[in-house]
Amino acid sequence: MATAEMMGVARRQARAPFYFQSAAHLIRIGREKASNLGELLEALKVCPDESIFQHTFQTLREHHFIREGFSNDFAHWAFAACNEVGLAERLAGIDVREFMSIAALRQRLVDIVESYLQQNPRARDRAALEPFYFSASEVIVIPTPFVARDLAEFSDGVRHVSLTSIHFHFIDARLRLKLDTNDFSLWLEHELDLGRLADRINRIDIYTSTLHDVRRAILRFVQSALG
């Protein structure tokens, strides 16, 4: 029975194909900047959602190639430019996997900085070694030749597309999809009725995994579903 079910999954045709895409990122500097922690706090309250995403989720793009250092730009600046190790550690302790909205993530950042400045009021106006410039990515979508109409073709696409494509569909997508899921899981659930597989893929740890790890995990889960 299990074998028959797996064969059914392998032959199942998607209602709509999945088009693998890649992207180029153009970083644009925003209007907000901070020369001290007080200014950082005020800018965190008003900067665009795209900036919060850029300095937290998008930072994972660089950290996916290294396994050390701070996991978001705010923590790195607090440490390197402000020499506020305690604040840097608190900011670095934020786990983006916990958040289902940019608003909630923004509020956590604000709460951490506010609490730190209440405990360390002299740090509020102390000049940083260099300013923090709030920025965001402008994404230019680039098509690829890979298309999936069933799970086997999806596996083949994941195996052959660039890591930039994996990042676009697995991390960039979270801003578009309100942090709820990713392009791969959305397609698997809605076009192939593979909700369990979609959930397993969405639970891949984007915080500690490299993009190579993400690719390998997706392929492992898909192969398990294919049998």
CORVENGI-V132126 format. One record per residue. N is the residue number from 1. RES is the residue in three letters. SS is DSSP state (alpha for helix, beta for strand, coil for the rest). PHI is phi in whole degrees, -180 to 180 (NA if undefined). D_LAST is the distance of its C-alpha to the last C-alpha in whole Angstrom. Layout:
n=N res=RES ss=SS phi=PHI d_last=D_LAST
n=N res=RES ss=SS phi=PHI d_last=D_LAST
//
This chain:
n=1 res=MET ss=coil phi=NA d_last=12
n=2 res=ALA ss=alpha phi=-62 d_last=9
n=3 res=THR ss=alpha phi=-64 d_last=8
n=4 res=ALA ss=alpha phi=-63 d_last=10
n=5 res=GLU ss=alpha phi=-65 d_last=9
n=6 res=MET ss=alpha phi=-65 d_last=6
n=7 res=MET ss=alpha phi=-63 d_last=8
n=8 res=GLY ss=alpha phi=-64 d_last=11
n=9 res=VAL ss=alpha phi=-63 d_last=9
n=10 res=ALA ss=alpha phi=-64 d_last=8
n=11 res=ARG ss=alpha phi=-91 d_last=12
n=12 res=ARG ss=coil phi=-66 d_last=14
n=13 res=GLN ss=coil phi=-95 d_last=17
n=14 res=ALA ss=coil phi=-71 d_last=18
n=15 res=ARG ss=coil phi=-64 d_last=22
n=16 res=ALA ss=coil phi=-139 d_last=23
n=17 res=PRO ss=coil phi=-71 d_last=22
n=18 res=PHE ss=beta phi=-101 d_last=21
n=19 res=TYR ss=beta phi=-99 d_last=24
n=20 res=PHE ss=beta phi=-71 d_last=23
n=21 res=GLN ss=beta phi=-129 d_last=27
n=22 res=SER ss=beta phi=-122 d_last=29
n=23 res=ALA ss=beta phi=-157 d_last=32
n=24 res=ALA ss=beta phi=-110 d_last=35
n=25 res=HIS ss=beta phi=-113 d_last=37
n=26 res=LEU ss=beta phi=-106 d_last=41
n=27 res=ILE ss=beta phi=-82 d_last=42
n=28 res=ARG ss=beta phi=-116 d_last=45
n=29 res=ILE ss=beta phi=-81 d_last=48
n=30 res=GLY ss=beta phi=-86 d_last=49
n=31 res=ARG ss=beta phi=-80 d_last=52
n=32 res=GLU ss=beta phi=-86 d_last=51
n=33 res=LYS ss=beta phi=-149 d_last=52
n=34 res=ALA ss=beta phi=-132 d_last=53
n=35 res=SER ss=coil phi=-106 d_last=56
n=36 res=ASN ss=coil phi=-156 d_last=56
n=37 res=LEU ss=alpha phi=-70 d_last=54
n=38 res=GLY ss=alpha phi=-62 d_last=56
n=39 res=GLU ss=alpha phi=-69 d_last=55
n=40 res=LEU ss=alpha phi=-60 d_last=51
n=41 res=LEU ss=alpha phi=-59 d_last=51
n=42 res=GLU ss=alpha phi=-65 d_last=53
n=43 res=ALA ss=alpha phi=-69 d_last=51
n=44 res=LEU ss=alpha phi=-60 d_last=48
n=45 res=LYS ss=alpha phi=-74 d_last=49
n=46 res=VAL ss=alpha phi=-121 d_last=49
n=47 res=CYS ss=coil phi=-67 d_last=47
n=48 res=PRO ss=coil phi=-63 d_last=45
n=49 res=ASP ss=alpha phi=-55 d_last=41
n=50 res=GLU ss=alpha phi=-60 d_last=40
n=51 res=SER ss=alpha phi=-73 d_last=42
n=52 res=ILE ss=alpha phi=-59 d_last=40
n=53 res=PHE ss=alpha phi=-63 d_last=37
n=54 res=GLN ss=alpha phi=-59 d_last=38
n=55 res=HIS ss=alpha phi=-87 d_last=39
n=56 res=THR ss=alpha phi=-121 d_last=37
n=57 res=PHE ss=coil phi=-65 d_last=33
n=58 res=GLN ss=coil phi=-67 d_last=34
n=59 res=THR ss=alpha phi=-61 d_last=35
n=60 res=LEU ss=alpha phi=-60 d_last=32
n=61 res=ARG ss=alpha phi=-59 d_last=32
n=62 res=GLU ss=alpha phi=-74 d_last=34
n=63 res=HIS ss=alpha phi=-75 d_last=33
n=64 res=HIS ss=coil phi=-70 d_last=29
n=65 res=PHE ss=coil phi=-105 d_last=31
n=66 res=ILE ss=coil phi=-137 d_last=33
n=67 res=ARG ss=coil phi=-118 d_last=32
n=68 res=GLU ss=coil phi=-140 d_last=36
n=69 res=GLY ss=coil phi=91 d_last=39
n=70 res=PHE ss=coil phi=-82 d_last=39
n=71 res=SER ss=coil phi=-90 d_last=36
n=72 res=ASN ss=coil phi=-144 d_last=38
n=73 res=ASP ss=alpha phi=-66 d_last=41
n=74 res=PHE ss=alpha phi=-65 d_last=44
n=75 res=ALA ss=alpha phi=-64 d_last=43
n=76 res=HIS ss=alpha phi=-63 d_last=44
n=77 res=TRP ss=alpha phi=-68 d_last=47
n=78 res=ALA ss=alpha phi=-60 d_last=48
n=79 res=PHE ss=alpha phi=-81 d_last=48
n=80 res=ALA ss=alpha phi=-78 d_last=49
n=81 res=ALA ss=coil phi=-100 d_last=52
n=82 res=CYS ss=coil phi=-110 d_last=53
n=83 res=ASN ss=coil phi=58 d_last=53
n=84 res=GLU ss=coil phi=-106 d_last=51
n=85 res=VAL ss=alpha phi=-64 d_last=49
n=86 res=GLY ss=alpha phi=-61 d_last=49
n=87 res=LEU ss=alpha phi=-66 d_last=48
n=88 res=ALA ss=alpha phi=-58 d_last=45
n=89 res=GLU ss=alpha phi=-67 d_last=44
n=90 res=ARG ss=alpha phi=-67 d_last=43
n=91 res=LEU ss=alpha phi=-67 d_last=42
n=92 res=ALA ss=alpha phi=-68 d_last=40
n=93 res=GLY ss=coil phi=-76 d_last=38
n=94 res=ILE ss=coil phi=-67 d_last=37
n=95 res=ASP ss=coil phi=-105 d_last=33
n=96 res=VAL ss=alpha phi=-63 d_last=33
n=97 res=ARG ss=alpha phi=-66 d_last=29
n=98 res=GLU ss=alpha phi=-77 d_last=32
n=99 res=PHE ss=coil phi=-104 d_last=33
n=100 res=MET ss=coil phi=-108 d_last=32
n=101 res=SER ss=coil phi=-155 d_last=35
n=102 res=ILE ss=alpha phi=-66 d_last=38
n=103 res=ALA ss=alpha phi=-60 d_last=41
n=104 res=ALA ss=alpha phi=-68 d_last=39
n=105 res=LEU ss=alpha phi=-66 d_last=39
n=106 res=ARG ss=alpha phi=-59 d_last=42
n=107 res=GLN ss=alpha phi=-63 d_last=44
n=108 res=ARG ss=alpha phi=-64 d_last=42
n=109 res=LEU ss=alpha phi=-60 d_last=44
n=110 res=VAL ss=alpha phi=-61 d_last=47
n=111 res=ASP ss=alpha phi=-61 d_last=47
n=112 res=ILE ss=alpha phi=-65 d_last=46
n=113 res=VAL ss=alpha phi=-68 d_last=49
n=114 res=GLU ss=alpha phi=-60 d_last=52
n=115 res=SER ss=alpha phi=-62 d_last=51
n=116 res=TYR ss=alpha phi=-65 d_last=52
n=117 res=LEU ss=alpha phi=-72 d_last=55
n=118 res=GLN ss=alpha phi=-65 d_last=56
n=119 res=GLN ss=alpha phi=-82 d_last=56
n=120 res=ASN ss=coil phi=-132 d_last=57
n=121 res=PRO ss=alpha phi=-61 d_last=59
n=122 res=ARG ss=alpha phi=-68 d_last=61
n=123 res=ALA ss=alpha phi=-75 d_last=58
n=124 res=ARG ss=coil phi=-58 d_last=58
n=125 res=ASP ss=coil phi=-105 d_last=60
n=126 res=ARG ss=coil phi=-70 d_last=60
n=127 res=ALA ss=coil phi=-67 d_last=59
n=128 res=ALA ss=coil phi=-77 d_last=56
n=129 res=LEU ss=coil phi=-64 d_last=56
n=130 res=GLU ss=coil phi=-151 d_last=54
n=131 res=PRO ss=coil phi=-72 d_last=53
n=132 res=PHE ss=beta phi=-100 d_last=50
n=133 res=TYR ss=beta phi=-102 d_last=49
n=134 res=PHE ss=beta phi=-72 d_last=47
n=135 res=SER ss=beta phi=-140 d_last=45
n=136 res=ALA ss=beta phi=-152 d_last=42
n=137 res=SER ss=beta phi=-96 d_last=39
n=138 res=GLU ss=beta phi=-97 d_last=40
n=139 res=VAL ss=beta phi=-94 d_last=36
n=140 res=ILE ss=beta phi=-107 d_last=37
n=141 res=VAL ss=beta phi=-80 d_last=33
n=142 res=ILE ss=beta phi=-123 d_last=32
n=143 res=PRO ss=beta phi=-70 d_last=30
n=144 res=THR ss=beta phi=-121 d_last=27
n=145 res=PRO ss=beta phi=-79 d_last=26
n=146 res=PHE ss=beta phi=-92 d_last=23
n=147 res=VAL ss=beta phi=-135 d_last=22
n=148 res=ALA ss=beta phi=-120 d_last=18
n=149 res=ARG ss=coil phi=-114 d_last=18
n=150 res=ASP ss=coil phi=-152 d_last=14
n=151 res=LEU ss=alpha phi=-69 d_last=11
n=152 res=ALA ss=alpha phi=-66 d_last=11
n=153 res=GLU ss=alpha phi=-68 d_last=15
n=154 res=PHE ss=alpha phi=-63 d_last=15
n=155 res=SER ss=alpha phi=-60 d_last=13
n=156 res=ASP ss=alpha phi=-64 d_last=15
n=157 res=GLY ss=alpha phi=-65 d_last=18
n=158 res=VAL ss=alpha phi=-60 d_last=17
n=159 res=ARG ss=alpha phi=-67 d_last=17
n=160 res=HIS ss=alpha phi=-107 d_last=20
n=161 res=VAL ss=coil phi=-71 d_last=23
n=162 res=SER ss=coil phi=-73 d_last=25
n=163 res=LEU ss=alpha phi=-65 d_last=25
n=164 res=THR ss=alpha phi=-63 d_last=28
n=165 res=SER ss=alpha phi=-68 d_last=26
n=166 res=ILE ss=alpha phi=-59 d_last=23
n=167 res=HIS ss=alpha phi=-63 d_last=26
n=168 res=PHE ss=alpha phi=-60 d_last=28
n=169 res=HIS ss=alpha phi=-82 d_last=25
n=170 res=PHE ss=alpha phi=-102 d_last=24
n=171 res=ILE ss=alpha phi=-117 d_last=27
n=172 res=ASP ss=alpha phi=-52 d_last=30
n=173 res=ALA ss=alpha phi=-60 d_last=28
n=174 res=ARG ss=alpha phi=-67 d_last=29
n=175 res=LEU ss=alpha phi=-70 d_last=33
n=176 res=ARG ss=alpha phi=-64 d_last=32
n=177 res=LEU ss=coil phi=-99 d_last=30
n=178 res=LYS ss=coil phi=59 d_last=32
n=179 res=LEU ss=coil phi=68 d_last=30
n=180 res=ASP ss=coil phi=-76 d_last=28
n=181 res=THR ss=coil phi=-159 d_last=25
n=182 res=ASN ss=coil phi=-136 d_last=24
n=183 res=ASP ss=alpha phi=-61 d_last=23
n=184 res=PHE ss=alpha phi=-63 d_last=19
n=185 res=SER ss=alpha phi=-65 d_last=19
n=186 res=LEU ss=alpha phi=-61 d_last=22
n=187 res=TRP ss=alpha phi=-67 d_last=20
n=188 res=LEU ss=alpha phi=-61 d_last=16
n=189 res=GLU ss=alpha phi=-76 d_last=18
n=190 res=HIS ss=alpha phi=-89 d_last=21
n=191 res=GLU ss=alpha phi=-104 d_last=20
n=192 res=LEU ss=alpha phi=-121 d_last=16
n=193 res=ASP ss=coil phi=57 d_last=17
n=194 res=LEU ss=coil phi=-109 d_last=14
n=195 res=GLY ss=alpha phi=-63 d_last=17
n=196 res=ARG ss=alpha phi=-67 d_last=15
n=197 res=LEU ss=alpha phi=-65 d_last=13
n=198 res=ALA ss=alpha phi=-58 d_last=16
n=199 res=ASP ss=alpha phi=-67 d_last=18
n=200 res=ARG ss=alpha phi=-62 d_last=16
n=201 res=ILE ss=alpha phi=-69 d_last=16
n=202 res=ASN ss=alpha phi=-65 d_last=20
n=203 res=ARG ss=coil phi=-88 d_last=20
n=204 res=ILE ss=coil phi=-59 d_last=20
n=205 res=ASP ss=coil phi=-75 d_last=23
n=206 res=ILE ss=coil phi=-77 d_last=25
n=207 res=TYR ss=coil phi=-84 d_last=28
n=208 res=THR ss=coil phi=-111 d_last=28
n=209 res=SER ss=coil phi=-91 d_last=25
n=210 res=THR ss=coil phi=-80 d_last=26
n=211 res=LEU ss=alpha phi=-64 d_last=24
n=212 res=HIS ss=alpha phi=-61 d_last=22
n=213 res=ASP ss=alpha phi=-63 d_last=21
n=214 res=VAL ss=alpha phi=-60 d_last=20
n=215 res=ARG ss=alpha phi=-59 d_last=18
n=216 res=ARG ss=alpha phi=-62 d_last=16
n=217 res=ALA ss=alpha phi=-66 d_last=15
n=218 res=ILE ss=alpha phi=-59 d_last=14
n=219 res=LEU ss=alpha phi=-62 d_last=12
n=220 res=ARG ss=alpha phi=-65 d_last=10
n=221 res=PHE ss=alpha phi=-68 d_last=10
n=222 res=VAL ss=alpha phi=-66 d_last=9
n=223 res=GLN ss=alpha phi=-62 d_last=6
n=224 res=SER ss=alpha phi=-63 d_last=5
n=225 res=ALA ss=alpha phi=-69 d_last=5
n=226 res=LEU ss=alpha phi=-74 d_last=4
n=227 res=GLY ss=coil phi=82 d_last=0
//
